[in-house]
Amino acid sequence: MQASHTLSVTFMSDMPSKNLVFGMAETYEFSTRKKSLAFDMILHHFNRTCVIMKYCKRMVGTNCLLSAQLRVILTSGQTWQAVMRMNRHGKWYAAGFTVISMLLSLQLEYSVWDFRYSHLLMTGLSLTIIWLLGLGYDRAMNLAVRDDLTRAYNRRFLNHYIPSLLVRAAKKGETLTLTILDCDDFKKINDENGHHTGDTVLQGIARLMIKHIRHEDLLVRLGGDEFVLITRHSTYNSTLTVIDRLRQELDILAREMNLSLSVSAGTAVFPDDGHRLEDLIRMADFRMYQSKLMRKETAAYASLGLSVDQEPRMKQA
């Protein structure tokens, strides 16, 4: 298929309207489905005079300005090249469109369930909208940046997306926090209860964390039993509040599973603790291990019948 023989438009998330309208001619318009669905126009055959497609529908939308702009491009024979970008959810979208126009005779096979209307021949300015980033590709991209077990984002997403997020935050003067969470004594849980129980614990932790974060926040499974939580427009104290709520619900999960569950957390603040992802991870990791050591010392004092308030005096003695 020659690109010069068709007019193709690719688009996905983050566009101004769910139903974008593209003018084919003065009397005739096509629009897309909702942006979360693959466009169901399947190109079966193409040559200079004929395009055969299935499931083509005639619709009318509301984005008149975009429709008018596209009509100008079509009638003038100009080309508008798309620029692909990844949004914060790991989905690719087109920041522009690729538009090439020509005069075609358009042969459509229109199928609605068992009712078929074929060989509708039209001559004039034609528009073929090909959903290049369909549902299958969207799922593939989503799988590429998601952890199979917990459905949190994975390290690939962290390394690809977060550096650009930090650059944008620096330009806008925004703050964000990066928190590393580690499940305490996770190896013991696996050894004593089996890896299936360990997987269930990780899934439960991820589910609880997703429950307590905002839509704009991001949860990444760094590997093993370590997670990274990135909260935008947040402070150190507000992030601690989220972690405290997580620990409270984790206690409930531990009782339900008849396990001893706890997490250690360390938080780094952008830009106070660093401007690069590596710096923030290093600082958060350091504070997480400090927290883990403190929790172990507190547990040791408790086993001796001492309170946490007595800990400093023990160190001074």
Order of alpha helices (4+ residues) and beta strands (2+ residues): beta-beta-beta-beta-alpha-beta-beta-beta-beta-alpha-alpha-beta-alpha-alpha-beta-beta-alpha-beta-alpha-alpha
